[in-house]
Amino acid sequence: MKPEDFKSTSAGHCRKTLEGYYAYLPNSLPPKIDLNWELVNLLSEADRAMSELSGAGQLLPNPHLLIRPYLKREAILSSRIEDTHADMQELAVLEEDSAIDPRQGALEVANYVRAMDIGLARMKEIPISTRLIRELHAVLLKNVRGGESTKAPGEFRRSQNWIGPQGCSLAEASFVPPQWEDIGPALGEWEKYVNAPSREPPLIKAALMHYQFETIHPFLDGNGRIGRLLITLYLCSSGCLSLPLLYLSGFFDDTRGEYYRLLMNVSRHGAWREWVEYFLRGVRQQARFAIDDTNWMLAQHRHWESVAKDGKRIPGEAARMLERIFANPVVSISKYAERNAISYLTAQKAVEFWQKKGLLREFSGQKRNRLYAAFDLLNIMSRPRPKPVDEQQELPFGGG
């Protein structure tokens, strides 16, 4: 890392280490940001989209209709940025039957879902903090390849990491985060900023805290995923979101080159406003997508209720199973019966009901422990979004 590339001290400064290389140490938040009308208008539009999303979420008769599918989509996209891949069907199968042996990539993505679940639950007891971050990191890297031996789940790094082209050395790195001795103080300042009242609107504060966390890069692996997960946790804890329905990984993945470049430009040139404007565009876009998904899910739910009734009353267990199918479109009769404390025969009749209606189809091909899926729902939940124009992909600043 060349200190002459970091011309501004607005975000932090390069410091020469005893070993002879330079590491970057960020300043405490918040920075000074020059406002312009574009930023003000973007903030207004993003706020409005967020308010509409929160309102739409509150209209859902069962919030899990969207929360679970959306969380799985976020896990897939956030992990894909780090070249870890899984699909919606794999995650749905794992959620229905955790005894199934998954591919390594699917396990890592499923860990992201568990980390978000735990984070949302834990925020009722403790604030966003270094303690919470370490707990989530331990979940994220549990039982993953090399996790126990080299990636130190739940522990801040005790050695130097760096960012640059694959295979580059520390001397060739384009960015070197703070030395491990500086992580505790830097995260302590970050934690105080996140939880203290501030003059910045919550969406701008979310943009600042994300940059700062990625710059500190406190773990040997998993920094990008934890940093993106923290955005949604913060927006929920600050009251911006009534339900965890907004995720930015899809936007970051579609504009990956711009994402990395703008993060780096904050450190190099103090380009705070450009980074915040980009972040707000992401919020605006993803909130609008989520509103569309909310309306689509409600329409689909009403459609299948109508199909099921067909002038008659829906059997009780079939009605309850419909809610579960929308939350997770894969069903195991035995697991469903066990989870709901009902007989296998009762669960089987509910599955057969939805098979006859055309919602469920058996896909495992097994004689025992068969699995059934609502492929129409899986396909819609996995559908690609129209992508913004992206720039050339650059360095993996949010790596891990």
C-alpha positions in Angstrom: 0.0 0.0 0.0 1.5 3.3 -1.1 0.7 6.2 1.3 0.9 8.7 -1.6 -2.3 7.1 -3.0 -4.1 8.3 0.1 -4.1 12.0 -0.5 -7.0 12.9 1.9 -7.0 12.6 5.7 -10.8 13.1 5.8 -11.5 9.4 6.5 -8.2 8.3 8.1 -4.4 8.1 7.5 -1.7 5.7 6.6 0.7 4.8 9.4 4.0 3.0 9.1 4.4 -0.1 11.2 7.4 -1.4 13.0 7.6 -4.1 10.3 8.0 -1.4 7.6 4.7 -1.6 5.8 1.9 1.0 6.0 -1.6 0.2 7.5 -4.6 2.4 7.3 -6.3 3.7 10.5 -9.7 5.3 10.0 -10.8 8.5 11.9 -13.7 8.4 14.3 -17.1 9.0 12.8 -18.8 11.1 11.7 -16.9 12.9 9.0 -17.8 16.3 7.5 -19.9 15.8 4.3 -20.6 18.6 1.9 -24.3 18.5 1.1 -25.7 19.2 -2.4 -29.2 19.0 -3.8 -28.6 15.6 -5.4 -27.8 14.1 -2.0 -30.8 15.8 -0.4 -33.1 14.6 -3.1 -31.7 11.0 -2.9 -32.2 11.0 0.8 -35.8 12.1 0.4 -36.5 9.5 -2.2 -34.8 6.7 -0.2 -36.7 7.7 3.0 -40.0 7.7 1.1 -39.3 4.3 -0.4 -38.4 3.0 3.1 -41.6 4.4 4.6 -43.7 2.8 1.9 -41.9 -0.6 2.5 -42.5 -0.4 6.2 -46.1 0.4 5.6 -46.5 -2.5 3.1 -44.8 -4.9 5.5 -47.3 -4.0 8.3 -50.2 -4.9 6.0 -49.0 -8.5 5.7 -51.3 -10.9 7.5 -48.3 -13.1 8.1 -44.9 -11.3 7.9 -43.1 -14.6 7.4 -44.6 -14.7 3.9 -41.8 -12.3 3.0 -39.2 -12.3 5.8 -38.0 -15.9 5.3 -37.8 -15.9 1.5 -36.2 -12.4 1.5 -33.6 -13.4 4.1 -32.6 -16.5 2.1 -32.3 -14.3 -1.0 -30.0 -11.9 0.9 -27.9 -14.8 2.1 -27.4 -16.1 -1.4 -26.5 -12.7 -2.8 -24.2 -11.6 0.0 -22.3 -14.8 -0.2 -22.1 -14.7 -4.0 -20.1 -11.5 -3.7 -17.5 -13.7 -2.0 -17.8 -16.4 -4.7 -19.8 -18.7 -2.4 -22.8 -20.1 -4.2 -26.1 -21.8 -3.3 -29.6 -21.6 -4.7 -33.0 -21.0 -3.1 -34.0 -24.7 -3.3 -30.8 -25.9 -1.4 -31.5 -23.4 1.4 -35.2 -24.3 1.5 -34.3 -28.0 1.8 -31.8 -27.3 4.6 -34.3 -25.2 6.5 -36.9 -28.0 6.3 -34.5 -30.8 7.2 -31.2 -29.9 8.8 -30.1 -33.5 8.9 -29.6 -33.5 5.1 -25.9 -33.3 4.3 -25.4 -30.1 2.3 -22.8 -28.9 -0.1 -20.1 -26.8 1.6 -21.3 -23.6 -0.2 -24.9 -24.2 0.8 -23.8 -24.7 4.4 -21.9 -21.4 4.4 -24.9 -19.5 2.9 -27.3 -21.2 5.4 -25.0 -20.0 8.2 -25.7 -16.4 7.0 -29.4 -17.0 7.4 -28.8 -18.3 11.0 -26.6 -15.3 11.8 -29.3 -12.9 10.7 -32.0 -14.8 12.6 -29.8 -14.7 15.8 -28.9 -11.0 15.2 -32.6 -10.0 15.0 -33.4 -11.9 18.1 -30.4 -10.8 20.1 -31.0 -7.1 19.4 -34.0 -7.3 21.7 -31.5 -8.0 24.5 -28.3 -6.2 23.6 -27.4 -3.3 21.2 -25.3 -3.6 18.1 -21.9 -4.1 19.7 -18.6 -5.8 19.4 -20.1 -8.6 21.6 -22.9 -9.1 19.1 -20.6 -8.9 16.1 -18.4 -11.7 17.5 -21.4 -13.9 18.2 -22.7 -13.5 14.7 -19.2 -14.2 13.2 -19.0 -17.4 15.2 -22.3 -18.5 13.7 -21.3 -17.4 10.2 -18.2 -19.6 10.2 -19.4 -22.6 12.1 -18.4 -25.9 10.5 -17.2 -24.2 7.3 -14.1 -25.2 5.4 -11.1 -24.2 7.4 -13.3 -22.3 9.9 -12.1 -23.8 13.1 -8.4 -24.0 12.2 -7.6 -20.8 10.3 -10.5 -18.4 10.3 -11.0 -18.0 14.1 -14.8 -17.9 14.3 -16.0 -15.3 16.8 -12.5 -13.9 17.3 -11.0 -10.7 16.1 -7.8 -11.3 14.1 -4.4 -11.4 15.8 -2.5 -11.0 12.6 -2.4 -8.6 9.6 -4.7 -9.1 6.6 -4.7 -7.1 3.4 -6.7 -6.5 0.3 -5.6 -6.7 -3.3 -5.5 -9.0 -6.4 -5.7 -12.7 -5.6 -2.4 -14.1 -4.5 -0.8 -10.7 -3.9 1.6 -10.2 -0.9 1.4 -7.7 1.9 4.0 -5.6 0.0 1.8 -5.6 -3.1 -1.5 -4.9 -1.4 -3.7 -2.1 -2.5 -5.2 -1.6 1.0 -4.0 -2.7 4.4 -6.5 -2.4 7.3 -5.5 -1.4 10.8 -3.0 -3.5 12.7 -4.7 -6.0 15.1 -3.7 -3.9 18.1 -5.8 -1.1 16.8 -8.9 -3.1 16.1 -10.3 -2.9 19.7 -10.1 0.9 20.0 -11.3 1.4 16.4 -14.3 -0.8 16.9 -15.0 0.7 20.3 -15.3 4.2 18.6 -17.5 2.6 15.9 -19.8 1.0 18.5 -20.2 4.3 20.4 -21.1 6.1 17.1 -23.6 3.4 16.1 -25.5 3.6 19.4 -25.2 7.3 20.3 -27.8 9.9 19.1 -26.4 11.8 16.1 -27.4 14.6 13.7 -27.1 12.4 10.6 -30.3 10.7 9.3 -30.3 7.0 10.0 -29.8 6.1 6.3 -26.7 8.2 6.1 -25.5 6.8 9.4 -25.9 3.3 8.0 -23.7 4.2 5.0 -21.0 5.6 7.3 -21.0 2.7 9.7 -20.8 0.2 6.8 -17.7 1.9 5.3 -16.0 2.1 8.7 -16.6 -1.6 9.5 -15.2 -2.7 6.2 -12.2 -0.4 6.6 -11.4 -1.8 10.0 -11.8 -5.4 8.6 -11.6 -7.0 12.1 -11.8 -10.7 11.1 -9.6 -12.9 9.1 -12.6 -13.9 7.0 -16.3 -12.9 6.8 -15.9 -9.2 7.1 -18.0 -8.4 4.0 -20.9 -10.6 5.0 -21.0 -9.4 8.6 -20.8 -5.8 7.4 -23.7 -6.2 5.0 -25.7 -8.1 7.6 -25.2 -5.2 10.1 -26.9 -2.8 7.7 -30.3 -4.5 8.0 -29.8 -5.0 11.8 -29.1 -1.3 12.2 -32.1 -0.2 10.1 -34.4 -2.4 12.2 -32.9 -1.2 15.5 -33.1 2.5 14.5 -36.8 2.2 13.6 -36.3 2.7 9.8 -37.7 -0.7 9.1 -40.7 -2.2 10.8 -39.7 -5.6 9.5 -36.4 -6.9 8.1 -37.4 -6.6 4.5 -34.6 -4.5 3.0 -31.3 -5.9 2.0 -28.6 -4.2 -0.1 -26.4 -7.2 -1.2 -28.4 -7.5 -4.5 -27.5 -3.9 -5.3 -23.9 -4.3 -4.2 -23.6 -7.5 -6.3 -25.0 -5.9 -9.4 -22.7 -2.9 -9.1 -19.8 -4.7 -7.6 -17.1 -2.6 -9.3 -18.7 0.6 -8.2 -19.1 -0.7 -4.7 -15.4 -1.5 -4.3 -14.3 1.7 -6.0 -16.4 4.0 -3.9 -15.4 2.4 -0.6 -11.7 2.7 -1.6 -12.2 6.3 -2.8 -13.4 7.3 0.7 -10.1 6.2 2.1 -8.0 7.6 -0.7 -9.7 10.8 -1.5 -12.2 11.5 1.2 -15.1 10.9 -1.3 -17.8 10.6 1.4 -20.6 12.3 -0.5 -20.2 10.0 -3.6 -20.2 6.9 -1.3 -23.4 8.1 0.5 -25.1 8.9 -2.7 -24.4 5.4 -4.0 -25.6 3.9 -0.8 -28.9 5.9 -0.9 -29.5 4.8 -4.5 -29.2 1.2 -3.4 -31.7 1.8 -0.6 -34.1 3.4 -3.0 -33.8 0.6 -5.5 -34.0 -2.3 -3.1 -36.9 -0.8 -1.2 -38.9 -0.5 -4.4 -38.1 -4.1 -5.3 -39.2 -5.2 -1.9 -42.5 -3.3 -2.2 -43.1 -5.1 -5.5 -42.3 -8.4 -3.9 -44.7 -7.6 -1.0 -47.6 -7.0 -3.5 -46.7 -10.1 -5.5 -46.6 -12.3 -2.4 -50.0 -11.0 -1.2 -51.5 -11.6 -4.6 -50.1 -15.2 -4.8 -51.3 -16.0 -1.3 -54.8 -14.8 -2.2 -54.6 -16.8 -5.4 -53.8 -20.1 -3.7 -56.4 -19.5 -1.0 -58.9 -19.1 -3.8 -57.7 -22.2 -5.6 -57.9 -24.2 -2.3 -61.4 -23.1 -1.4 -63.0 -23.7 -4.7 -66.3 -23.0 -3.1 -65.5 -25.1 -0.1 -63.8 -24.7 3.3 -60.0 -25.3 3.3 -59.1 -28.2 5.7 -57.5 -26.8 8.8 -54.1 -28.3 8.5 -53.9 -27.5 4.8 -54.6 -23.8 5.6 -51.8 -23.9 8.2 -49.4 -25.7 5.8 -50.0 -22.9 3.2 -48.5 -20.4 5.5 -45.5 -22.6 6.0 -45.1 -23.2 2.3 -44.9 -19.5 1.6 -42.3 -19.0 4.3 -40.3 -22.0 3.1 -41.5 -23.7 -0.1 -40.1 -27.2 0.7 -42.0 -29.7 2.9 -41.1 -33.0 4.5 -44.1 -34.8 5.9 -42.3 -36.3 8.8 -40.5 -33.0 9.7 -43.7 -31.0 9.4 -45.6 -33.4 11.6 -42.8 -33.3 14.2 -42.6 -29.5 14.2 -46.3 -29.0 14.6 -46.9 -31.9 17.0 -49.4 -33.6 14.7 -49.7 -37.2 13.4 -47.9 -38.2 10.2 -51.2 -39.1 8.6 -52.6 -35.6 9.2 -49.5 -34.0 7.7 -49.7 -36.4 4.8 -53.3 -35.5 4.0 -52.4 -31.8 4.0 -49.5 -32.4 1.5 -51.8 -34.5 -0.7 -54.4 -31.7 -0.7 -51.8 -29.2 -2.0 -50.5 -31.8 -4.5 -54.0 -32.1 -6.0 -54.4 -28.4 -6.2 -51.1 -28.1 -8.1 -49.0 -26.2 -5.5 -46.7 -29.0 -4.3 -44.7 -31.6 -6.3 -42.5 -34.4 -5.0 -38.9 -34.0 -6.2 -36.7 -36.1 -4.1 -37.4 -39.4 -5.8 -37.1 -41.3 -2.6 -39.3 -44.0 -1.2 -39.0 -42.7 2.3 -38.5 -39.2 3.7 -39.8 -37.6 0.5 -39.5 -33.9 -0.1 -42.2 -31.8 -1.8 -41.7 -28.3 -3.3 -43.8 -25.4 -4.5 -41.7 -24.7 -7.6 -43.7 -21.7 -8.7 -42.8 -19.9 -5.5 -39.2 -21.1 -5.6 -38.8 -19.8 -9.1 -40.3 -16.4 -8.4 -38.2 -16.0 -5.3 -35.1 -16.8 -7.3 -35.9 -14.6 -10.3 -33.2 -12.2 -11.4 -33.6 -8.4 -11.1 -32.9 -5.9 -13.9 -29.3 -4.9 -13.3 -28.0 -1.3 -13.2 -25.1 -0.5 -15.5 -22.0 -1.6 -13.6 -18.4 -0.5 -14.0 -15.5 -2.7 -14.3 -15.0 -4.9 -11.3 -12.2 -3.8 -9.0 -10.6 -5.0 -5.8 -12.6 -7.0 -3.3 -12.6 -4.3 -0.6 -15.5 -5.9 1.2 -14.0 -9.3 0.9 -14.9 -12.2 3.2 
